[in-house]
């Protein structure tokens, strides 16, 4: 049995990182480890946050120990939290790293905590360098990396970026399944819950809308689908705008896509996720660039075939013509591949999805954390 601290977003914060960290903590608890999540009392200043709210409307988990205590912009707080962890002497600190902005805060906390000469720090790196680059990214990331003993990445791209900074121990694993959003529902009841027509063919774009995710390319593809086929496909966009929505509204208006595109562009709470994934025929990820995607393991859990673009780590996660199709990141390729998905049919992909999803285990992640901590001793 180990004592573990997970540092990263968790309730009352919302989003994929928070869901991941809470699920990871439960996996440690399943192994009889003692776990506390240290999350943020202030994650981002409001002027840096692109969404409507950083906070969840869901009730707090009753089965997890979550300490809301880290202020990302207050150096005095970093010293306080670092000294608390130094004194606490957990066996392992698992820290999430996804944005250079967090480098000074997390790097300082970990430097202080590490002075107890006991705790091993394992970083799960979602990104080493961000999708949208800013000045000082490399310097902030370098400061953080020096405070870590070993790393876990979930794509070759992140591993390659990591190796440009350090030769410290690192392992690549696949992103575990998001299996904490409930079970798959039948399409008819899921569509009814969401107010969708039961007879519509639905493709799903899911998650925060950011420039690199290519929703604009997918909207242009929707216009081409009308030209290339007689299919009456509806695109369900489920997720909050983290980019200026005018670009997307203009494409919809220019191409008269109002009847083909269904916008649910509020934040999708955890309790609603299962309805969106269950209602869809296929999940579409038209990204311009990517490291890995949390949408992919979500689609695996709900056994939904995917279309991904040939960028970053996505094709490695979605074997072509087995669990989905791989397109080039342009509207014509995506349009033709969506038509091909319907030609092949959803049922064809199901055996491959069920086989492939067995690789996406939380126990593999916990085993890797513990092995890296042991090797760092």
N, C-alpha and C positions, 0 to 999 in steps of 0.2 A: 504494500500500500504506500502510495506517494502523496505528498502534499503539493497541490498544484494551484497556481494563480494564473488565470487567463486575463490578459490586458487587451481590451478592445471594446467596441460598441456592444451594448446589451441593453435590455429594458432599463429605463423608460425610452431609450433611443430605439429607432425603428430601422428596418431595411435588411438587406441580405447579410451584411456582416454581423448584425446583431443576432439574426436567426442562426447563422453558422456558429457563432460563439456559444450560444445557449445550447445548441445541439451537441457541440463538442464537449461542453461541461457535463452534459448528461451521460455521454459515453465514458468519460473518466469516472463519474459516479457509479456507473454500471460495473466498472472494474474495482469498485470499493475504494477509490482514491478520494481524498478530501479536496474539494474544489471551491474556490471563490473567484468570481469574475470581478475585476476592477474596471469599471466603466467610467464614462465621462460625465461630470456635472456640467461641463461646457465642452462640447466637441468642436464646433466651429463658431466663430463670431457670426452673427446673423447676416452680415454683409457678404460673407464668403459662402453662404449656403444657398444653392440655387432653387431649392424646393420650397414648399409652403410651410412645412414644419419638420423639425428633426425628431419629434416625439411621437410615440405610439399611442393609439387610443385603446389598445388591447389591455386587459388586466395583467398585472405583474405575475410572472411565474411563481408558483408557490413551492416548487421543488428545487429551486436554485438559490444559492447565496450570491447576491449581487451587491457590490459596494459601489455607490455612486460618489466618486471622489476626485476624479482627475480633471483639472482645468487646463486645457491645451495651450492657453496663452499666458499662464501665470507661473513664472519661474519659482516663486516661493512655494507654490503648491507642488511643483515637481520635486523640490527638495524634501518637502514634508512626506509625500507619498513614497519617494525613494527610501527615506530613512525608516518609514513604517515597514516596507518590504524587506529592507536589510535586517531589521530586528525580527520580523516574522520568520525569516529563513525558510521559505518554501523550498522543496526539492527542485521543482521546475517552475519557471515562468514561461508561459506560452504567450507570445506577443504578436498581434496582427500588425502588418505594415502594408499600407495601400496608397499612401500619399506623402510626398516629401514634407508637406506642411507639418506633419506629425513628428518629423525627425528630431527637432530640438527637445520637445516634451518627452517623448518616449526614450530617446537616447540618454537624456539626463537622469530620468527615473531609474533606468537599467544600470547606468554606471554606478549610481549610489547603492542600489540594491546588491549589485555584484561584489561590493566590498566585504560582504559577509563570508566570501570564499567558500560558499556552500551551494548556493542556488545556481542552477544551469538555465541559461536563457535560450529558448528555441523560438525562432521567428517563423511564422507562416506568412510568406511574402506573396500577397495577391498581385502587387506590382512592385518593381524596384524603381523604375522610372514611369511616370504617369502617361496616360494616353494624350492628354493635353499639356504640353511642356511649358514650363515657366522658368524664369531666371532663378538660379541658385538650387535647382533640383538636385544636381549631382553633389553639391557641397552638403546639403541637408541630409541626403541619403547616406553619404559617406560617414557623417557624424553618427547617425543611427547604427549603421552596420558594425561599427567598431565596438558597440556595446553588447553584441550578440555572440553566443557561442556556436550556434549551428542554425541551419535554415531548411525550411521545407518550401518547395515551389509546386505549382500545379500546372505548369506548362514549360516547354523547352525555351520559349521566348523569355520568360522571367528568369529561368536558370542562366541563360546566356547573358542577360543584363546583370544578374548577380555576379557572374564570373568576371565581369569588367571591373568590379569593385573589390572582390575578396576571393581567396582560395579556401576559406573556412569550410568545414564539413557541410554538405547539403545533399538532400534527397528530393527527387521529383516523384510525386504521386498524382493520382487523378483526384479531382474534386469530388468529395463524397456526395452521395445522394441527399437531396433535401427530402427526407422522409418524415418530416415533422409538420406537414401541412394537411394531414389527413389522407384518406384513401380516394382512389379514383371513383368518380360518380358516372352514372350513365349520361349520355349526351343530352337526352331530352330534358331530364330534370335540371341539369346544369344550365342549359340554355334558358329554360323557364325562369330559373332564379335570376339570371342576368337580363331578362327581358328581351331575349333574342328569338328570332323566328326558328322554330324547330326544324324547318326544311332547308335552312340556309347551310351552304358549305362554308365553314369558318376556318381561316388561317389566323394565327395569333402572333402578334409582336408583343412581347412581355418585358416589362422592366422600365427603369428610368430612361427617359428619352434624352440622349446626348448625341452630339454631332457624330462621334466616331461609330455609333451604332447603326447609322445608315438608314434610318426610317424614311428619309427623303428618297433614297434610291428605291426602296420598296414601294413607296407611293407611285413613283414613275413606272415601276414594274406593273402595278395594278392597272394602269392605263393601257399598257401593252397587252396584258392578258385579254382584254376585251377585243383587241385586234387579232390576236392569234387563236382564239378559241371561243366556243359558245358557253363555256363554263360560267356560272353565276356565283363567283367566289366573293365572299365578304371578308375584309380584313378587320379584325378586332384588335385595336391598339389599347393595351392595358398598362398604364404606367404614367407617372408624373413627368411633366416637362422639366428637364434640367437644362434646356436650351430654349432660345427664342422660338416660340411656336409659330410666328408669322411665316417663316419659311415653309412649314408643313401645311398651314392653312392655305397659303397661296398655291401650292401644288394641287391640293384638293379642289380648289375653286377653278384653277386654270383648266384642269382636266375633267371637270364635272364628276368628281368621284364621291360626291356626298352620299349617294345611295350605296356605294361599295365599301365605304370606310366607316367603321363604328368606333367612335372615340370615347373611351373610358379613362380619361387622363387625370384622374385623381389618384392619390396614393392607394395602392391595393393592400389592404390589411391582411395579416396572416390567415385569418379565418375565411377570407374570400378567395385565396389563391386557388384552392381546389376546384372552384367553379369555372374559373377561366381556363385552366389546363384541361379540365374534363370536357368543356364545351367545344374545344378545338379539334379539327382533323389533323392539323400539322402546326408545328412551331417554327417560325421563320426568324433567323438571325442574320440580317443582311449587313453585317459589320464591315466598316472600312478597314479597321485594324482591331486586333484583339490579342490578349494574352491567353486567358481562358474566360469562361463565362459561367456564372452561377445559374443561368437559364438552362444550360445543357443538362446538368444533373437533375434539375427540376423536371425537365421533359422526360428524362429516363425514368424517374420515379412514377410519373403518370403514364408511362409507356406511350409517349407521343412521338411519332417520327418527326425528324427535323430537316430543315434546309439551313445549311450554314454556308458562309462564303469562305473562299480559299485564302484565308488570312490567319496569321498567328498560329495558335494552338488548336483552332477549331476543327480542322479536318482530321487531326489525330484523334479527337474525341468522338467524331461522328463518321464511322467508316462508311464510305460512299456505296450506295445501293444495298446497304445492309440495315442501318438504323435511320437512314435518311439519304439526302443527296447533297453534293457539294457544288456550289455555283461560283462563278467569278463575281467580284463585287461591282457589278454593273446591272442596270435595269433589265436589259435584254436577256442576259444569262439567267437572272433571278426569275423573270417571268416564264421563261421556257422550262426551268426546273420546277416551278410550282405546278405548271400544267403536267409535267412528267410525274410529279408526286400523285396527282389525281388519276393519271393514266395507270400507274402501277397499283395504287390502292393502299389504304392504310393497313389492311390485314396482312399484306405481304411482309411488312417490316416487323410485326409483333414478335415472332420467334427470335429474331436477331436482337431486338431491344431487350427481351427478357434474359437472353444469354449475356449480353454485354453489360447490363446493369449490375451483374454480380461482382464486377471489379470495383464498384464504387462504394466501398465499405468504410464506415467510420472507425472500425476496429483497426484497419490498416493505418489510418492517420494516427491513432493513439499509439500503436506499436512503433511507428516511425519516430514520434516525439520521444518516447521512452528510450528507444535505441540510441538516438542522437545524444540524449542527455547522458546516457551511460558511457558512450564513446568519448564525450567531452570531459569525463571525470579525470 
